[in-house]
Amino acid sequence: MNIESAVDLARNATFLTLIIGAPLMIVAVVVGLLISIVQAVTQIQEQTISFVPKIVIMLLTMLLVLPWTIHRMVEYATTLIRAIPSSL
C-alpha cells in the first residue's frame, strides 16, 4: 500500500463519517434552535425541557435513517474488501 491509497482511504472514511452523521447533527441543531426560541418566548428556562424532545426526535431520526446508514456502511466495507487484492 502506498501513501496515496492510504490517504484516499482516510479521506473516504472521513467523508462517509460526515455523511452518515449529518442527518442527526442537522436534526439536533434544528430542534435545539426551535426549543431555544420557545424557551425564550415563554421565559421558561428549565433544562430538561430541551433534553427530552431532542433525545426523542434524534432517536426517531436514527430509526428513520438507519437503513440508509447501514446501506452506506456495507457499500463502503464491500468496496474496501474488493480493493484488498489490488493493494497487495
N, C-alpha and C positions, 0 to 999 in steps of 0.2 A: 504494500500500500504506500503510495506516495503522498506527499504533503497536499497536493491539490484535491485528491479524493477525500482525505481526512477533513479538510476544510469544507468541502462540499457536503459531506455527511453531517458535520456540525451545523452548517447553515440550514440544511434541510430539516434537521431535528429541531432547531430553534424556531424556524418558520412554522413547523407543524404545531409546536407548543403554543405559539402565539395564536394561530388559527383556532386551535381547539379551546383555548382559554378565553378567546374574545367574546363569545356569546354570554358567558357567565359574568365577565367583567362589565360588559355593557349593561346587562340587566341590573347588576348591583349598583352601578353608578346612577342609572335612571331611577330606580326605586329609592335609593338613598336621597337623591335630589328631590323627588316628589314628597317623601316623608319629611325632609327638612323644610320644604315650603309649607306643608300642612302644619308642622310644629311652629314655624314662625308666625303663621297667620293666626293660629289658635292660642299661641303662647303657652303651649303645653310642652314642658322640657323634660319629660320622662324618658330615660334612656332605653327602657325595654320596649317602648313604642317603636323605636327604629329597628331593633334587632329582630323581633318576631316576624313582621311581614317580610323583611329582607331574607331571612332564612327560609321561610315558606316559599316565597317566589323563586329564590335561587334553587331550591330543591325541585320545584316543578319544572324549572328551566333545564336543570340537569337531566331529569327524566325525559323531557321532550327532545333534548339534543343528544341523548345517549346513543341511539342507533347511528346517527351521523358520525359521532365521535369514534365509535368502535369501528365503523367502516373505514374512516381515515387512518386510524392506527393500524388496522390489519393491512390496508393498502401499503402503508409505509413499511411495515415489517416484511411484507411479501417482496417489495422492491429491494430491501436490504438483503434478504435471503437469496434472491435470484442474482444479486450482484456479487455474491461471495466467490463463485468460480472465476469470475473475470479479475478479481483483485488478488488472486493467488499467484 
